[in-house]
Amino acid sequence: MKYAKTLLLIAALCSSISLFSQELAVLKYNGGGDWYSNPTALPNLIKFCNENIQTNIITKPETVEPGSSDIFRFPFVHMTGHGNVIFNDSEIENLRNYLLSGGFLHIDDNYGMDKFIRKEFRKMFPDKELKELPADHPIFSAAYSFPNGLPKIHEHDKLRPQAFGIFDAGRLILLYTYESDLGDGWESPAVHNDPEEVREKALKMGANIIKYAFEN
C-alpha cells in the first residue's frame, strides 16, 4: 500500500502543469523594473473571466520569482513593468523548464520594457525566434473576436500594437504584447479613467489569453 501511494505521488508530481488548480501569478523579477505595476489589473481580469468565460480562478493572484520551484504551480504567469529586467542563469533555466513543461508566460510591456526584455528572450531560447502572431491566430478568437489582432488600449509612440510569441512543438508558450498596454486597460476605472468600452476591449482580449493558455 505504501509503495502504491508513492507511485501515485510521483505520478501527480510529473503530471501536466495544467492539472493544477487554477491559480495565476505575477512574476517578481530583478533589474530595477517595476514588476509590481498595475496592481489591480490581474485581479480585475480574473474577476472578469470567472464571470464571463466560466473559469474558476482563485481571485487573488500570487507573486512568484523566476527562479522558484513554486512557479510550476501556476498554469499562467503574468509579467509587466516599465523598465529593466534581468534574469540570472538559474532563473533562465527555471523559466525555460517551466515553459517547456506546460507553463504559459504572458509579458505585457507597460511602456519602457521592450529593449530590456528582448535580450532576456534570446538568453532563454537562443534557438527559437520571437514571431509576430498573425491576426487569424486562435488567441484572437478564443472567447471574443478580434479580427484585426491585438487591440490598442493606450497610445505611447503611436506605433501599432503587436503580439509576439515563442513556440515549442507548435504550442505557444510565451506571449509578448507590445504597444498595446492591455494591463492598463485591466486596471480599475479610477486608475486611468479609460472609457468603459476601452476597458471592456482590454478585458476581453485578456480573457482570450487566459482561455487560450488554459486550453492549449
C-alpha positions in Angstrom: 0.0 0.0 0.0 2.8 2.4 0.9 4.5 1.6 -2.5 1.3 2.3 -4.3 0.9 5.6 -2.6 4.5 6.6 -3.5 3.8 5.8 -7.2 0.6 7.9 -7.1 2.6 10.8 -5.6 5.3 10.6 -8.3 2.6 10.4 -11.0 1.0 13.5 -9.6 4.2 15.5 -9.5 5.1 14.5 -13.0 1.6 15.3 -14.5 0.9 18.2 -16.8 1.0 21.6 -15.2 -2.5 22.3 -16.5 -3.9 19.8 -14.0 -3.0 22.0 -11.0 -5.7 24.3 -9.5 -6.4 27.4 -11.4 -4.1 29.9 -9.7 -2.4 32.8 -11.5 0.7 34.6 -10.5 2.6 37.8 -11.2 6.3 37.4 -11.9 8.6 39.3 -9.5 11.9 39.9 -11.3 15.2 41.7 -10.7 16.8 44.5 -12.6 15.0 47.6 -11.2 11.9 47.4 -13.4 8.6 47.9 -11.6 7.3 44.3 -11.7 4.5 45.4 -9.2 2.9 48.0 -11.6 -0.8 47.7 -12.4 -1.7 46.1 -9.1 -5.4 45.9 -9.8 -5.0 44.6 -13.3 -4.8 40.8 -12.8 -7.4 40.7 -10.0 -9.8 42.5 -12.3 -9.1 40.2 -15.2 -9.6 37.1 -13.0 -13.0 38.5 -11.9 -14.0 39.2 -15.5 -13.0 35.7 -16.6 -14.8 34.0 -13.7 -18.0 35.9 -14.5 -17.9 35.7 -18.3 -16.0 32.7 -19.6 -16.7 30.1 -16.9 -13.3 29.9 -15.3 -12.8 29.1 -11.7 -9.6 31.0 -10.9 -8.7 31.9 -7.3 -9.4 35.6 -7.1 -6.2 36.8 -5.5 -3.1 36.2 -7.7 0.1 35.1 -6.1 3.6 36.5 -6.6 6.3 34.2 -7.8 10.0 34.6 -8.5 11.5 33.3 -11.8 14.0 31.0 -10.0 11.4 29.5 -7.6 10.1 25.9 -7.9 6.7 27.4 -6.9 6.3 28.7 -10.5 5.3 25.1 -11.5 2.1 25.5 -9.5 0.7 28.1 -11.9 -0.6 27.3 -15.5 -0.4 31.1 -16.2 2.2 33.7 -15.1 1.9 37.4 -15.9 4.7 39.8 -16.1 4.7 43.6 -16.7 6.6 46.7 -16.0 8.3 49.8 -17.4 12.0 49.2 -17.0 15.0 47.0 -16.7 14.7 43.2 -16.5 17.5 40.8 -15.5 17.2 37.0 -15.2 20.3 35.2 -13.9 21.4 31.8 -15.3 19.4 29.7 -12.8 16.3 31.8 -13.4 16.6 31.5 -17.1 16.9 27.7 -16.7 13.9 27.5 -14.4 11.7 29.7 -16.6 12.7 27.6 -19.7 11.9 24.4 -17.9 8.6 25.8 -16.7 7.5 26.8 -20.2 8.7 23.6 -21.9 6.8 21.5 -19.3 3.4 23.2 -20.0 3.5 26.6 -18.4 2.5 29.9 -20.1 4.1 33.3 -19.6 2.3 36.5 -20.7 4.6 39.6 -20.8 2.8 42.9 -21.2 5.1 45.8 -22.0 3.8 48.7 -19.9 6.0 51.0 -21.9 9.8 51.0 -21.5 10.4 47.3 -21.0 10.9 46.3 -24.7 14.7 46.9 -25.1 15.4 45.0 -21.9 13.1 42.0 -22.2 14.1 41.2 -25.8 17.7 40.3 -24.7 16.3 38.0 -22.0 14.2 36.2 -24.6 17.4 35.5 -26.5 19.1 34.1 -23.4 16.0 32.0 -22.5 15.6 30.5 -26.0 18.6 31.1 -28.2 17.4 28.6 -30.7 13.8 30.0 -31.0 12.6 33.1 -32.8 10.2 35.6 -31.4 7.5 35.7 -34.0 4.7 38.1 -34.6 1.3 36.4 -34.3 -1.0 36.9 -37.4 -4.5 38.3 -36.8 -6.0 35.0 -37.6 -4.2 33.2 -34.7 -6.6 31.4 -32.5 -5.7 33.5 -29.4 -7.6 36.4 -31.1 -10.8 34.4 -31.2 -10.6 32.1 -28.1 -13.6 33.7 -26.4 -14.1 37.0 -28.1 -13.4 38.0 -31.7 -10.6 40.4 -32.5 -10.3 40.1 -36.3 -7.6 42.8 -36.5 -5.4 41.2 -33.9 -4.2 42.8 -30.7 -6.2 45.9 -29.7 -4.7 49.3 -28.9 -5.5 50.4 -25.4 -3.2 53.3 -24.7 -1.1 55.5 -27.0 2.6 55.9 -26.4 4.8 56.1 -29.5 1.8 55.9 -31.9 3.0 52.5 -33.1 0.7 49.7 -33.9 0.1 47.1 -31.2 1.8 43.8 -31.8 1.6 40.3 -30.2 4.7 38.2 -30.4 5.2 34.6 -29.4 7.7 31.9 -28.8 6.5 28.4 -29.8 7.6 24.9 -28.8 6.4 21.9 -30.9 3.7 24.1 -32.3 2.4 25.3 -28.8 2.5 29.0 -27.9 4.4 29.0 -24.6 5.3 32.7 -24.3 3.2 35.7 -25.4 4.6 39.2 -25.5 2.2 42.1 -26.0 3.8 45.3 -27.2 2.4 48.8 -27.8 -1.0 47.8 -26.5 -1.0 48.3 -22.7 -3.5 45.6 -22.0 -2.7 45.7 -18.3 -3.6 49.4 -18.1 -7.0 48.5 -19.5 -7.5 45.8 -16.9 -6.9 48.2 -14.1 -9.8 49.6 -12.0 -11.6 52.5 -13.7 -10.3 55.2 -11.4 -6.7 54.5 -12.2 -6.6 55.7 -15.8 -10.2 56.9 -16.4 -10.5 54.9 -19.5 -13.9 54.8 -21.3 -15.8 51.6 -20.4 -15.6 50.4 -24.0 -11.8 50.6 -23.8 -11.6 48.6 -20.6 -14.0 46.1 -22.0 -11.9 45.6 -25.0 -8.8 45.1 -22.9 -10.6 42.6 -20.6 -12.0 40.6 -23.5 -8.6 40.3 -25.0 -7.2 39.3 -21.6 -9.9 36.7 -21.4 -8.9 35.3 -24.8 -5.3 34.9 -23.5 -6.4 33.1 -20.3 -8.8 30.8 -22.2 -6.1 30.0 -24.8 -3.5 29.4 -22.2 -5.7 27.0 -20.2 -6.8 25.0 -23.2 -3.6 24.6 -25.2 
